[in-house]
Amino acid sequence: MKRRIVTLLLSLLFLTVSAQNVTITGRSNKTNTIIRLFVYEDLINETSLLLDQGQTDEKGHFVLEGPVKHILPARIYVGLEYVDLILTPNANYDIEIIVPEQQENVSYFEKELPTLRVKRATDQGLYRQIIYSEEIINSYMIDHFSQIYRGRQVRYIDSIQNAISRELPDIKSEYVKNHNDYKIAAIKLGISTDGGKKVIKDYYDGQPVRYTQSAYIDLFKELFDGYFNSASYDSHLLNDAFMEGPAAFKKYLATDPLMADNPQLAELITIYNLQKLCQGDRGTSRLAKDHLNHIKSQTKHPEHKAIISDFFDKLNRLAPGTMAPDFTLTDSNGNDVSLSDYKEGLVLLQFVDGQSPVSEHQFAELRSLHNQWQDTIQILTIATHDKMTFFKQQFEEKRQDWPLLDLGDNILLLEAYNVRTFPEYILIARGNKIGEAPAPSPERYLEERVRRLYGK
């Protein structure tokens, strides 16, 4: 019995040390609205973890909390709108989120963004220092854009660093210091004439891999995208090694000095570029997946194992032939419509949110395709709740006779279909199985994909 109690106490102590709660209290001008807190540990795949979910009350107040092991980028969604935050373990935040009221004729890409005000935070000033640093950097970039990017005057970069030191002399957090270093490194990359070699040498060679530092990862993606095609490698030898297997491939990649001297960074570069190859032709994709699975089974870095797992989860979640997430929404006439109502045929889901030249053009193309398709494929347009009046009027004026559905408060449906921009299209095959997600827009080979799917 004593042993059980000691074991339980040790377990509780371990959990307390490894993950400390963050508490966020606040208010929003959006009352009685779903609110969600996500954190990002995998910035390579931009995979978020839902930490907490609730609803603003009749006055807009809310509380969100959850365990955070280390400093992490976070995102708070109020309905469909979001603001970004940096969370520190064991910190408390008092915030205010204001979501602007949007006009009916404003497009998704032109609408005014929500604002976040951190009224109080027990994070030792970390978030305030990051925001203030970015304001200094952005201000210099706007005021001296021509001198920096056209004149390539490095002295202005030194001025940015001096301004940060002058305005924020009390920065002690390594996270903030690294954030500023990699933001400035991105500017240096923009004016470099050596393809980023000096930036790599100064900021990545011999440096720790900073998985949860968004400025580090953003620059990493820019620098190392397509690294296999760099001048260090012979394309024929690289391809032979890739075809031979993981051991030969790793050995050949290590002929590059950076990859040889930085095994942890090298493995992350390899993972990132292999993931890109998974989008290629079937043979290349299959081999790239085999290489990734081998790395996952052999890696010494739990972060890499998680990144590969996240990638495959994302790749397979809406893979062709998997079941499409079902839903029931209300149409513009007040009738319930479910995806399962159309399981005998093909379905095209169109997600929309507001007016834009892009969406107007795509609607025109879609009307033309709809006239050709007749009973071949059922179109379902899903509009965000606050735009239903606008789209209902448009459907009536343009005589678009396919169902217009109200997303309502079912915003998790956007997560289920990985909708990140509007308009977005998803092709559903017979039996309510994924055909293609995302699908091409109406003016870009959509008809060809529909014909191919119809013939299966």
Solvent accessible surface area in square Angstrom, and as a share of the most:
residue,aa,sasa,rsa
1,M,170,0.76
2,K,168,0.71
3,R,205,0.75
4,R,186,0.68
5,I,81,0.41
6,V,82,0.47
7,T,77,0.45
8,L,106,0.53
9,L,107,0.53
10,L,108,0.54
11,S,52,0.34
12,L,94,0.47
13,L,105,0.52
14,F,137,0.57
15,L,107,0.53
16,T,88,0.51
17,V,104,0.60
18,S,33,0.21
19,A,28,0.22
20,Q,64,0.29
21,N,83,0.43
22,V,0,0.00
23,T,35,0.20
24,I,0,0.00
25,T,51,0.30
26,G,10,0.10
27,R,79,0.29
28,S,0,0.00
29,N,55,0.28
30,K,61,0.26
31,T,60,0.35
32,N,91,0.47
33,T,29,0.17
34,I,37,0.19
35,I,0,0.00
36,R,4,0.02
37,L,0,0.00
38,F,15,0.06
39,V,3,0.02
40,Y,31,0.12
41,E,72,0.32
42,D,9,0.04
43,L,21,0.11
44,I,11,0.06
45,N,11,0.05
46,E,116,0.52
47,T,46,0.27
48,S,37,0.24
49,L,106,0.53
50,L,79,0.39
51,L,30,0.15
52,D,39,0.20
53,Q,79,0.35
54,G,30,0.29
55,Q,111,0.49
56,T,1,0.01
57,D,52,0.27
58,E,125,0.56
59,K,136,0.58
60,G,0,0.00
61,H,86,0.38
62,F,12,0.05
63,V,90,0.52
64,L,1,0.00
65,E,79,0.35
66,G,6,0.06
67,P,75,0.47
68,V,2,0.01
69,K,114,0.48
70,H,76,0.34
71,I,39,0.20
72,L,2,0.01
73,P,14,0.09
74,A,3,0.02
75,R,58,0.21
76,I,0,0.00
77,Y,30,0.11
78,V,4,0.03
79,G,10,0.10
80,L,53,0.26
81,E,31,0.14
82,Y,92,0.35
83,V,10,0.06
84,D,72,0.37
85,L,2,0.01
86,I,20,0.10
87,L,0,0.00
88,T,25,0.14
89,P,28,0.17
90,N,104,0.53
91,A,0,0.00
92,N,68,0.35
93,Y,1,0.01
94,D,38,0.20
95,I,1,0.00
96,E,32,0.14
97,I,2,0.01
98,I,64,0.33
99,V,4,0.02
100,P,22,0.14
101,E,138,0.62
102,Q,49,0.22
103,Q,124,0.55
104,E,81,0.37
105,N,96,0.49
106,V,32,0.18
107,S,3,0.02
108,Y,59,0.23
109,F,118,0.49
110,E,127,0.57
111,K,28,0.12
112,E,116,0.52
113,L,131,0.65
114,P,18,0.12
115,T,82,0.48
116,L,39,0.20
117,R,133,0.49
118,V,42,0.24
119,K,99,0.42
120,R,130,0.47
121,A,33,0.26
122,T,72,0.42
123,D,6,0.03
124,Q,178,0.79
125,G,19,0.19
126,L,7,0.03
127,Y,27,0.10
128,R,127,0.46
129,Q,7,0.03
130,I,7,0.03
131,I,65,0.33
132,Y,79,0.30
133,S,0,0.00
134,E,49,0.22
135,E,97,0.44
136,I,17,0.08
137,I,9,0.05
138,N,83,0.42
139,S,54,0.35
140,Y,50,0.19
141,M,28,0.13
142,I,137,0.70
143,D,96,0.50
144,H,45,0.20
145,F,109,0.45
146,S,53,0.34
147,Q,60,0.26
148,I,0,0.00
149,Y,62,0.24
150,R,192,0.70
151,G,41,0.40
152,R,114,0.42
153,Q,61,0.27
154,V,84,0.48
155,R,151,0.55
156,Y,28,0.11
157,I,1,0.00
158,D,70,0.36
159,S,37,0.24
160,I,0,0.00
161,Q,64,0.29
162,N,91,0.46
163,A,4,0.03
164,I,12,0.06
165,S,72,0.47
166,R,153,0.56
167,E,80,0.36
168,L,6,0.03
169,P,110,0.69
170,D,69,0.36
171,I,27,0.14
172,K,164,0.69
173,S,32,0.21
174,E,111,0.50
175,Y,24,0.09
176,V,0,0.00
177,K,82,0.35
178,N,21,0.11
179,H,8,0.04
180,N,9,0.05
181,D,61,0.31
182,Y,7,0.03
183,K,67,0.29
184,I,4,0.02
185,A,0,0.00
186,A,40,0.31
187,I,10,0.05
188,K,63,0.27
189,L,26,0.13
190,G,42,0.40
191,I,14,0.07
192,S,36,0.23
193,T,121,0.70
194,D,58,0.30
195,G,72,0.69
196,G,0,0.00
197,K,144,0.61
198,K,130,0.55
199,V,6,0.04
200,I,23,0.12
201,K,138,0.59
202,D,63,0.33
203,Y,31,0.12
204,Y,1,0.01
205,D,52,0.27
206,G,62,0.60
207,Q,74,0.33
208,P,79,0.49
209,V,21,0.12
210,R,55,0.20
211,Y,26,0.10
212,T,26,0.15
213,Q,5,0.02
214,S,37,0.24
215,A,5,0.04
216,Y,2,0.01
217,I,2,0.01
218,D,90,0.47
219,L,2,0.01
220,F,0,0.00
221,K,41,0.17
222,E,120,0.54
223,L,22,0.11
224,F,0,0.00
225,D,77,0.40
226,G,30,0.29
227,Y,26,0.10
228,F,16,0.06
229,N,133,0.68
230,S,33,0.21
231,A,109,0.84
232,S,64,0.41
233,Y,19,0.07
234,D,67,0.35
235,S,80,0.51
236,H,141,0.63
237,L,100,0.50
238,L,19,0.10
239,N,80,0.41
240,D,84,0.43
241,A,10,0.08
242,F,15,0.06
243,M,113,0.51
244,E,138,0.62
245,G,15,0.15
246,P,42,0.26
247,A,82,0.63
248,A,24,0.19
249,F,5,0.02
250,K,147,0.62
251,K,162,0.69
252,Y,34,0.13
253,L,7,0.04
254,A,46,0.35
255,T,88,0.51
256,D,5,0.03
257,P,95,0.60
258,L,20,0.10
259,M,7,0.03
260,A,54,0.42
261,D,103,0.53
262,N,14,0.07
263,P,100,0.63
264,Q,59,0.26
265,L,4,0.02
266,A,12,0.09
267,E,36,0.16
268,L,0,0.00
269,I,0,0.00
270,T,11,0.07
271,I,0,0.00
272,Y,18,0.07
273,N,5,0.03
274,L,0,0.00
275,Q,13,0.06
276,K,96,0.40
277,L,58,0.29
278,C,9,0.05
279,Q,119,0.53
280,G,45,0.44
281,D,96,0.50
282,R,219,0.80
283,G,36,0.34
284,T,38,0.22
285,S,11,0.07
286,R,139,0.51
287,L,29,0.14
288,A,0,0.00
289,K,68,0.29
290,D,69,0.36
291,H,5,0.02
292,L,0,0.00
293,N,75,0.39
294,H,76,0.34
295,I,25,0.13
296,K,65,0.28
297,S,78,0.50
298,Q,120,0.53
299,T,19,0.11
300,K,185,0.78
301,H,46,0.21
302,P,97,0.61
303,E,68,0.31
304,H,0,0.00
305,K,86,0.36
306,A,50,0.39
307,I,7,0.03
308,I,0,0.00
309,S,31,0.20
310,D,33,0.17
311,F,16,0.07
312,F,27,0.11
313,D,94,0.49
314,K,91,0.39
315,L,48,0.24
316,N,83,0.43
317,R,109,0.40
318,L,19,0.09
319,A,24,0.19
320,P,103,0.65
321,G,47,0.45
322,T,48,0.28
323,M,120,0.54
324,A,7,0.05
325,P,39,0.24
326,D,89,0.46
327,F,11,0.05
328,T,77,0.45
329,L,11,0.05
330,T,56,0.32
331,D,20,0.10
332,S,33,0.21
333,N,122,0.62
334,G,54,0.52
335,N,85,0.44
336,D,107,0.56
337,V,13,0.08
338,S,19,0.13
339,L,0,0.00
340,S,45,0.29
341,D,93,0.48
342,Y,55,0.21
343,K,108,0.46
344,E,143,0.64
345,G,28,0.27
346,L,5,0.02
347,V,0,0.00
348,L,0,0.00
349,L,0,0.00
350,Q,0,0.00
351,F,1,0.00
352,V,1,0.00
353,D,7,0.04
354,G,4,0.04
355,Q,52,0.23
356,S,11,0.07
357,P,106,0.67
358,V,76,0.44
359,S,5,0.03
360,E,84,0.38
361,H,94,0.42
362,Q,13,0.06
363,F,4,0.01
364,A,45,0.35
365,E,59,0.26
366,L,0,0.00
367,R,59,0.22
368,S,54,0.35
369,L,14,0.07
370,H,36,0.16
371,N,99,0.51
372,Q,109,0.48
373,W,10,0.04
374,Q,124,0.55
375,D,145,0.75
376,T,41,0.24
377,I,6,0.03
378,Q,50,0.22
379,I,0,0.00
380,L,0,0.00
381,T,0,0.00
382,I,2,0.01
383,A,0,0.00
384,T,1,0.01
385,H,117,0.52
386,D,86,0.44
387,K,8,0.03
388,M,24,0.11
389,T,100,0.58
390,F,33,0.14
391,F,2,0.01
392,K,84,0.36
393,Q,101,0.45
394,Q,24,0.11
395,F,15,0.06
396,E,114,0.51
397,E,114,0.51
398,K,105,0.44
399,R,214,0.78
400,Q,11,0.05
401,D,112,0.58
402,W,11,0.04
403,P,34,0.21
404,L,4,0.02
405,L,0,0.00
406,D,26,0.13
407,L,3,0.01
408,G,30,0.29
409,D,124,0.64
410,N,51,0.26
411,I,8,0.04
412,L,78,0.39
413,L,7,0.04
414,L,16,0.08
415,E,46,0.21
416,A,29,0.23
417,Y,2,0.01
418,N,41,0.21
419,V,8,0.05
420,R,129,0.47
421,T,69,0.40
422,F,18,0.07
423,P,19,0.12
424,E,27,0.12
425,Y,4,0.02
426,I,1,0.01
427,L,2,0.01
428,I,0,0.00
429,A,18,0.14
430,R,96,0.35
431,G,34,0.33
432,N,9,0.05
433,K,89,0.38
434,I,3,0.01
435,G,12,0.12
436,E,45,0.20
437,A,26,0.20
438,P,86,0.54
439,A,10,0.08
440,P,24,0.15
441,S,18,0.12
442,P,8,0.05
443,E,69,0.31
444,R,146,0.53
445,Y,141,0.54
446,L,0,0.00
447,E,35,0.16
448,E,84,0.38
449,R,64,0.23
450,V,1,0.00
451,R,158,0.58
452,R,135,0.49
453,L,21,0.10
454,Y,111,0.42
455,G,69,0.66
456,K,169,0.72
